[in-house]
Amino acid sequence: MATESDHTPAEARPIGLGITTALVAGTIIGSGIFTLPAALAEIGWIAMVGFAISSIGAMLLAMVFAYASNRHPAAGGPYAYAREGFGDFMGFQTAWNYWIGAWVGVAAIGVSAVGYLGELIPALREDRWAQIATAIALVAVLTFVATRGLATGGALSLVLMVLKVVPLLIIGTVGFLAFDAANLGPANATPDSLVDAIGLSVALTLFAYIGVEAASIPGQAVKDPTRTIPRATLIGTGLAAVVYLLSTLAVFGALPNSALAESAAPFSDAARVMFGDWAGPAISLVAVISCLGAMNGLILLAGQMPMAAAKDRLAPGVFGKLNRNSAPAIGLVISGVLAGAMTYFGFGDGGLVEVYTKLLLISTLATLLPYLMVSAAELRFLIVDRAPGTRITRLGVKVAVTSLAVVYSLWAMSQAGTEEVYLGFMLFLVGVPIFVLVLRQLRTPPPPAHESVKPFDVISADPSQSNEGQARN
C-alpha cells in the first residue's frame, strides 16, 4: 500500500477567479457579523460610520495585497512579501504568526458554530461535552476535505459563500421594507464624545475583515495569478463590505435600539420582524453555514502558509510534503489537531461566548502582524526598489494607499488593548528560538534526492519552484 511519500502527487488543478474570490469573501464573512449589531447598538447608530471606516481600512489592505500579488504572485502571500522585503527572519515571523492565527481562528469559529447549532438543537445548549465534541468534529471533517486538494476545498468555499451571502443580501435589500428610522435611537448612546464613539465602533468592527489576504496565499496554484489574485482580493473584500454594511443597517432599522442591544441573536430576531417567525431558525442555519465557510477557508490557509515556508526551507519539511491530491496533508492534520486541542482547552470554566472571545482575540492579534509586515514591505518596494520609469502619479497613489495601510495596521493593533498587545508581543518572541532552530537546519546541506525527508528536516526546494527562486528568476 502506497504511503504519502511513496508517490508523486498529481499536478494540482489551478483555481480560477470564482473559487479564489470565494476564498476571500468566505474567509472574511464568518461568525462575527451575526452578533456584531448588538454590540454596535450599545454605541448608537453613529457606529455605522465606524463600520464604514473599518471597511475603508480593509479595502486599503486589499489594495496592498493586490499590488504585491500583481508584482510577485508567490505562494505564501504575506510570508513571501514580508520575506522579500525584510529577509528570512521577518518572513519566518510572518508565517509563524499567521499560521497560529489561522488554526486558533478555526477553533474560535468552531465554538461559534456550536453556539448557533444550539439554537437549532436545544439539547446542545447545556451539554458541555457535546459542545466540545461537536466543535472538534467540525474541525476534523473540514480538515479531511482540505486534504482532498485545494480545488476541492475551494469549491466547497464557493458553495458555502453563496449559501450565506445570498440570505444576508436579502436581509440587506428586501429587509429594508421593515426599516423604521424611529428604531435607530440616539446617534451616540455612550457617555463619551462622538469621536470616541466612532473610534470604539471601529475597534469593534476592524476584526471582522480578517481574510483579505486569502487569495494571495495559494500563490501559483491560482490560474493567471497576476490578474486573478488582485481581482479576487478586491472583489471578495468589496463584496464582504457591501454585505456587512447593508445587512447591519437593515437590522438597525428593523429592531428598536434597546431591544437590539440586548439581543443574543440580532439577525434572527430581525429576520422574524422582516419575514415572519419561520425566518429566525433559517437565519440560525445561515449562521452555521457562515461559520463553516470561514473555518474551511482558514483551514486551507493554515496548510498553504507553512507549505510555502517549507519550500524555502524556513519550516520543517513535513509541512511541505504533498499527498496524491497535491495537498499538504500532514501540515493540515497538524493544524487540525492543534485547533482541536485549542478548542478543548479553551473551554476551561467559561461559556461559549467567553471561549469564542478569548480564541478570537488570540487569532486576531496573531494576524495583524502579517498585515503590518506586508504593508511595510510593499511601501519599501515602492520607495526603494521600484521599477525605473514608473509614472509619478501612479507611484504617488500606490505610496499613499500603502502608507495609509501601514498606519491603519498600527492603529488597529493599538486598539486591541494593553494586555492583548502584550500577548501579541510574547507570541512574536516565542518565534525567535524556533527561528534559530530553523536557521540551523537552513545552514545544513539538504539530504540527497534519493533519501526520504524526515519530519523535522527542511525541504530541499527546487529553486525554480520556491519563492526565493521565483524572486531570482
N, C-alpha and C positions, 0 to 999 in steps of 0.2 A: 504494500500500500504506500503510495507516494506521500511524503511529508511536504511541508511548506517549502523547504529548501531544496527538494529533490526535482523540482521542475522550474521551467522558465515561465513567468507569468505572461499571459496573452497581452497583446497590445491593447491598452485601455481605449475605449471609445471616447473621443473628445466630447465635452459637453458644450451645448450651444447657448445662445442668448437667453432662451426661455428658462432653462434649468439654472443658469448662473444668476439670473435676476431673482428667481425663486429662492435661491440660496441666501441672497442678501435680504430680501424682504421677509422671508420666512424666519431667518435668524433674528432680525430686529423685532418683528411683531411676535412677542412672546406672551407671558402671563401678566406683565405689569400693567398693560393697558386696561385690563378688566377690573382692576382695583384702584387705578390712579384717580378717576374722577372724584371719589370720596375724599381722598387726601387733598385734592385741589379745591374742593368745595369749602373746606375749612379756611382757606385763604380768601376766597371770593372770586367773582368772575374775572378779575384782573389777572388771575392765574393763567388764563388762556393766552395773555400776552407773553408771560414767561415760557409757556409751552411753545409759542411761535419762535421765541428766541432760541430755545433748545433745538428746534427744527432747523433754524438757520445754521447753528453751530454744527449740526450733523451733516448738513449739505456741504459746509466748508471742508469737513473731514473727508466726505465722499469725493469732493473735487481733488483733494490732495492725493487720495488713493488713485483717482482716475489719471492724474498727471503722472504719478510714479509708474503705474502699470502700463500706460501708453509708451513710456520711455523704456521700461525694462520689466516685461511681464514674467518675472521669475517665480518659481514655486516657493511658497512660504510667505508671500506677501509682506506683512510687517517685518518679519525676521530678515528677509532678503534686503529690504530697503534700508533697515537700520544697520545691517552689516556692511552694506555698500557705502553708507555714509560715515560710519564711525568705527568700523573694524569688528574683529571677531568677538570681543568682549560684549559690546553693546548688542551685537547680533544675537549672541547666546542669551543675554539677559532678556531681550525682547521675546525670543522663542520660549524661554523658561517661564516668564510671567504670563504670556498669552496662553501657553499650554495649561498652566494651573488655573487661570481664569476660565478656560473652556470647560474643563471637567468639573470644576466646582459649580460653574453655571448650570451644567447638566443636572447636577444634584439638586440645585435650588429650584429649577423649573420642574423637576420630577416631583418634588414636595408640593409645589403649587398645583400641579396636575391632580395629585391625590386630593387636595382640598376641594377642587371643583368636582371631582368624581364623587366626593361625599355628598354633594347636592343632588346627585342622581342616584346614589346608592347610600341611603341613610345609615346602613349598618357599618359603613366605613368610617363614619364620623368619630366614633368613640373608641374604636379598637386600634390602639397604637401599633400593635404588631402587624395588623392587617395593612395599616398605612405604610409602614416601613417596607413590608414585603411587596406591596403594590408598586411603590416608587422604584425599588430595586429591579422589579420585573420589567418595568417600562424601560429602564436603562439597558437591561440585558437584551430585550427584543430589538431595540433600535440599534444597539451595538452590532448585533448579528446582521441586521440589514446593511449596516455600513460596510461589513466585511464582504458583502456581495459586490462591492465596487462603487466607485464614485458616481457612475451613471445611474445605477440603481438607487443609491441614496439620494442623488439629486432629483431623480424622477419622483421619489416619494415627497421630497420638499416641494416640488411643483404642485402635486395633488393637494397636499396639506395647506399650502399657501392659498390656493383657490377656495378651499373649503372654509377657511377662516376669514379671508379678506372680503369675499362676497357678502356674507351676513353683516360684517362691520360697515361696509359701504352702504348696504340697505338702511342700516340704522342712521348712517351719516347723510342720507339723502331723503328717503321716504319718511324716516323718523322725524324729520323737521315738521311734518304735518301736525305733530303733537307739541311743537315748540311753543312755549309761553314765556314771554320776556319777564313776566312777573316772578317766574320761578328762579331767575338768576340771582336775586337777592342783592346784597351790597357788593360794590366793586372790591372793597377791601374789608374783610371780616376780621382782620387781625388788629392788635393794638399798635402795630408798627406802622412806619411810613409806607407810602405807595411803592417807593423804590425798593424798600426792604421786602415788601410782599412779593414783588416781581422776582427779586433775587431768590427768595425762598422757593417760589414755584419753579424757577429754572433748576435749582438744586434737586428738586423732586423729580423733574422730567428728563434731565440730561442723560440719566442712566437708561432710559427707555430705548436709546438708539444704538446700544452696543450691537455690533454686527455689520456696520457699514463697510468693513474690510473683507467680508466673507468671500466676495468674488475673486479677490487677489490671491488668496491662499492656495487654491489648486494650481495657480500659475499656468504652466504649459499643458495641463490636462484640459484646458479650455480651447475650443476651436477659435482660430483667428484672435489670439489673446489681446493683441494691441488695440483691436477695435471692440471686442466683446466685453472685456473686463471693465474698461471705463464706462461703456454704455450701461452695462448691468449694474454697476455701482451707483450711478446717478439715477437710473430708472427705479431700482429697488429702494433706494433711500427716499427718493421723491414719493414713490407710491406709499411707503410706510408713513411719511409725514402727512400726506393727504388723508389717509385712513385715520391716523391718530387725531388730527385736528377736527375733521368733520364729525367723527363719531363722538368724540368727547364733548364738543359743543352741543350736539344734539341731546346728549344725556343731560347736560347742564340745563337745557331748556325744558326737558320732559319731567323732571322731578324738582320739587321745592328745595331750595338750598339747604334748609335744615334737615330734611329727610335724606338728601344725597350725602351729606356729611356723615350721617350715621349708618349708611348702608354698607353691609358686608359684601354685597354683590350688586354694585350700581348698574352695570349693564343689564343684568337680568331684571332688576326692578324697573328700569326704564323701558325695557322691551315689553314688559307687561302693560305699561301705560300706553305704549305706542301701538301694540298689535294684539293685546289680549293675554290672558293667563297662560296660554299654551307656549308663549314666546319665552317665558322665564327659563324653564328647563332646556329649551332649544339653545338659548344663549350659553347656558352652562356647558352644554355639549360642545359648542363652538369654542369655548374657553379651553376645554380639554384638548381639542384638536389644535388650537393655537399653541398650547404648551408642547404637544408632541412635535409640531413643526419646528419650534425653536430648539428643542432638545436634539432633534435629528440634525439640524444644521450645525450645532455646536459639537456633536459627536464626530461628524465628518471633519470639522476643522481641527479637533483635538488629535485626529490621526494625521492630517496633512501637514500641520505645523512642525512637529518633531521629525517627520519623514524628510522634510526639506532640509532641516538642520543636519540630519544624519547623512544625507547625500554630500554635504560639505564637511563631513567628519567633525561636526560640532555637537553631536549627540550620540549616545550608544547605538551601535549598528542595528540592534534589534528593532529600533523604531523605523528603520528604512527597508526592512525585509518585506517583500510583496508576496501575496498569495497568487493563486491562479487567476483571480479577478482583478489583479493589479491594485489591490487594496493593502495598506499597511496593517494587516490583520492583528499581529502581535501587539503593535502600538495601540491599536484601537481597543483591544482587550485590556491592556494595562490601564488605559484611561477609563474604561468602563468599570473595572474593578475598583479603581480609586474613587470614582464617582459614587459607586455603590457603598463603599466604606464611609465616605463623607456623609452620605445620606443616613447611614446607620448611627454613626457617632454624633451627627448633627442634632438628632432629636433630643438627646440628653433629657433634661427635665422640662423642656419648652414645648409649646404647642406648635401647630403648623405655621402660623404667622411668624412666630419668633424664629423658628428654624429657617423659614424662607428668607426672612430679612437678614439673618446672620450670614447665610451662604451667599446671598446675592451681593452683600457688601464686599465679601472677600473676592468674589468673581469680578466685580466692577473695578475695584482698586487694582487688581492684577492686570486688567485690560487697558486701563488708562495710560499706563507707562508706554506700551507699544504705540498708542496713538500719538503720544508726545514725541517719541523717538522717530516715527515715520515723518511727522510734520517737520521736525527739526532737520532730519536728513534731506528731505526734499528742498527745504529752504537753503541748506548748504549747497546742494547741487545747483540751484538756480543762481546763487550769488557767486560761487567759486568755480564750479565745473561746467557751467552751461556751454552749450554748443556755440561756436563762433557764428556770427551772422544772425543771431536771434533778434527778432524785431523788438525794439524797446517797449512799445506799447503792450505787446503780448507778454513780454517778460515782466513788465510792471504789474499787470493783472495777476499773474501767477504768484509773484512775490507778495502782493497784497493779500491774496487768498490764503497762501501758506502761512504768512505771518499771523493772520487772524486765527488760523487753526492752531498754531503754537500757543497763542495767548488763551484761546478757548480751552485747550487741553490742560494748561497750567491752572487756569481758574477752576475748571471742573474738579481737578484733584484737590484744590484748596477747599472746595465746598463740602467735601466728604466729612470734614471734622478732624480734630486733632488726633484722636485715638485711631481713626481709620487711616490717616496719613502715616502714622507710626507703624501700623500693621503693614501697609504697602512698602515702607522703607525696610522693615525687617524681612519681608519676602524677597526684596532685592538683595539684601545682604546674605541670605541663605544661599542664593545662587552663586556667590563668589567662590566658596570652596568647591562647589560642584563644577564650576568652570575650570578651576585649577586641575581637577582630575581629568576633565575632558581635554584640557590643553596638553597634559602629559601624554594622553593617548594620541593626540594630534601630532605630536613630535615623534611618535613611534612609527616605523615603517609599516605600511599596511600588509596584511597577510597575502601570500601568493594567491592567484586566482583560483587554483585548484583546491585550496583549503577552505573549509566551512567557516563562516563567521560566527564567533561565539557571542553570547548575549550582550556582553559589555565591551566587545570590540567595536571600534568605529568602522564605518563602511569606507571602503576604497571606491570612491565615486569615479565614474568616467568623467574626465574634465569637461567633455562637451555636454554632459547632461547636468552637471552641478550648476548652482547659481554662480559659483566662483568662475567656472569655465565659461559660462554664458557671458559673464561680465567682461571676460578677456576677449571673447570672440567678436 
